[in-house]
Amino acid sequence: MNYYLMLYDLDMEHVGGPLWTVKLGRRDSTTANPDKANSDLPSFRDGVDRLISRFADKGLNARDMVALLGSHTIGQAQCVTFRDRIYNNASDIDAGFASTRRRGCPANQGDGNSNLAPLDLVTPNQFDNNYFKNLIQKKGLLESDQVLFSGGSTDSIVSEYSSNPSKFLSDFASAMVKMGDIEPLTGSAGQIRRICSAVN
């Protein structure tokens, strides 16, 4: 399933997230193509420039991207996606945080690959701005998280969201609306579904 589509299934009100109006009448495909969907998704190893480029290809700017990646304030990631980061002893990760994450993610490739860890260790079940505070403290779980605060062009946005939670929530909602407008099907292509999760 497309990662971003899962956000629509969350009851944002129960986790403290923002609400936004979802436009009705979008035409959806009647078939699924996992390869095509996955080819457009960012990688957990992408650098900040690659992330900006991938989102720009879909009409989303850097602020939209940072806000949307703030969805990592909830959810979990598999060990295989962050093993390299917690064992590489790099300067962009807090040593205590890495040590804590190692407890559930063995160093050997293949061992515990599917073990889960919260993307936000502080408030894993709350949609808040702790994700951005974590990045400033070098506690981003994925490489593609921490690169948002690594001396690059998105540092100022991360800093802003870490100190202004209402701005983050507002920008996230706006970015979700923009994302809903990406590459809609037109004419007779696809269908307007009566139930979002099933073809008519």
C-alpha positions in Angstrom: 0.0 0.0 0.0 1.2 3.5 -0.8 2.7 4.8 2.5 1.0 8.2 2.2 -2.4 6.8 1.6 -2.2 5.1 5.0 -2.4 8.5 6.7 -5.9 9.0 5.5 -6.9 5.8 7.4 -5.8 7.2 10.7 -8.2 8.8 13.1 -6.1 11.9 13.4 -8.3 13.4 16.1 -7.5 10.5 18.5 -3.7 10.9 18.1 -3.8 14.7 18.3 -3.3 15.4 14.6 -4.8 18.1 12.5 -8.0 17.7 10.5 -8.4 18.7 6.8 -11.1 18.6 4.2 -10.6 15.7 1.8 -11.8 16.7 -1.7 -14.5 14.4 -3.1 -14.8 13.1 -6.7 -11.2 12.1 -7.4 -11.0 9.3 -10.0 -9.0 6.3 -8.7 -7.5 3.4 -10.7 -9.4 0.2 -10.8 -6.2 -1.9 -10.5 -3.2 -1.7 -8.2 0.4 -1.6 -9.5 2.8 -2.1 -6.5 5.9 -1.6 -8.7 4.7 1.7 -10.0 3.7 2.9 -6.6 7.0 1.9 -5.0 9.0 3.5 -7.8 7.7 6.9 -6.7 8.2 6.4 -3.0 11.2 8.0 -1.2 13.8 5.6 0.2 14.8 5.5 3.9 18.4 6.0 2.6 17.7 9.1 0.5 19.7 12.3 1.2 18.0 15.7 1.5 18.6 16.8 -2.1 17.2 13.5 -3.4 14.1 13.8 -1.1 13.5 17.4 -2.3 13.8 16.3 -5.9 11.4 13.4 -5.4 8.8 15.6 -3.8 9.3 18.3 -6.4 8.6 15.8 -9.1 5.1 15.6 -7.6 4.6 19.3 -7.2 5.5 19.5 -3.6 8.1 22.0 -2.2 10.6 21.5 0.5 8.3 22.8 3.2 5.6 20.4 2.1 8.1 17.6 2.2 9.4 18.4 5.8 5.8 18.7 7.0 4.8 15.4 5.5 7.8 13.6 6.8 6.7 14.9 10.2 4.1 12.1 10.0 7.0 10.0 11.4 6.0 11.4 14.7 3.8 8.2 14.9 4.3 4.7 13.6 7.2 2.2 13.6 10.0 1.1 11.4 11.6 -2.3 10.8 15.1 -2.9 12.0 16.3 -3.5 8.5 15.6 0.1 7.7 17.7 1.6 10.5 20.3 -1.0 11.3 23.1 0.7 9.3 22.3 4.1 11.0 22.5 2.8 14.6 25.7 0.8 14.1 27.8 3.1 11.9 29.0 5.3 14.9 28.5 8.4 12.7 28.5 11.9 14.1 24.9 12.5 13.1 23.4 10.2 15.7 23.1 10.5 19.5 25.2 7.7 21.1 22.6 6.9 23.8 19.8 6.8 21.3 21.8 4.4 19.0 22.5 2.2 22.0 18.8 2.1 23.0 17.8 1.2 19.4 20.4 -1.6 19.2 18.6 -3.6 22.0 15.9 -4.6 19.6 17.9 -4.6 16.4 20.8 -7.1 16.2 23.9 -6.1 14.2 23.9 -9.1 12.0 22.1 -8.7 8.6 19.0 -10.9 8.6 18.7 -11.2 12.3 15.6 -9.4 13.6 15.0 -7.6 10.3 11.3 -7.3 11.0 11.7 -6.1 14.7 10.0 -2.8 15.1 11.0 0.4 16.8 8.9 3.6 17.2 9.9 6.4 14.8 9.5 8.8 17.7 10.8 7.3 21.0 9.3 10.1 23.1 5.6 10.2 22.1 5.2 7.3 19.6 1.4 7.4 19.8 0.9 11.2 19.6 0.8 13.3 16.4 3.0 16.1 17.7 6.2 18.0 16.9 8.5 15.8 18.9 9.8 14.3 15.7 11.4 17.6 14.9 12.8 18.0 18.4 14.3 14.5 18.0 16.1 15.5 14.8 17.7 18.5 16.5 19.0 16.1 19.2 20.3 13.7 16.5 17.6 11.1 17.3 16.1 10.6 13.9 15.6 6.8 13.5 15.9 6.7 9.7 18.7 8.2 7.6 16.0 10.0 5.6 14.7 11.6 8.8 18.0 12.9 10.2 19.1 14.4 6.8 16.3 17.0 7.3 18.5 18.5 10.1 22.1 18.0 9.0 23.4 21.4 8.1 21.3 21.6 4.9 18.5 23.7 3.4 15.8 22.2 5.5 17.3 22.9 8.9 15.4 26.1 9.3 12.1 24.4 8.7 12.8 21.7 11.2 13.8 24.3 13.8 10.6 26.2 13.1 8.4 23.2 13.5 10.2 22.1 16.7 9.3 25.4 18.4 6.0 26.0 16.7 3.7 22.9 16.8 0.7 24.8 15.5 2.6 25.8 12.4 3.6 22.2 11.8 0.0 21.0 12.1 -1.2 23.7 9.8 1.4 23.1 7.1 0.9 19.3 7.4 -2.8 19.7 6.7 -2.1 22.0 3.7 0.5 19.5 2.3 -2.0 16.7 2.6 -4.5 18.6 0.6 -1.8 19.3 -2.1 -0.9 15.7 -2.1 -4.5 14.7 -2.8 -4.2 16.7 -6.0 -1.2 14.8 -7.4 -1.7 13.4 -10.9 -5.5 12.8 -10.8 -7.0 10.6 -13.5 -9.3 12.5 -15.9 -12.0 11.8 -18.5 -13.1 8.2 -18.4 -10.0 6.8 -16.8 -10.5 5.1 -13.5 -13.6 5.6 -11.4 -15.0 7.7 -8.5 -15.3 5.1 -5.8 -18.4 4.9 -3.6 -16.2 3.3 -0.9 -12.6 4.6 -0.9 -11.0 1.2 -0.1 -12.8 -0.8 -2.8 -13.5 -0.6 -6.5 -17.1 -0.1 -7.4 
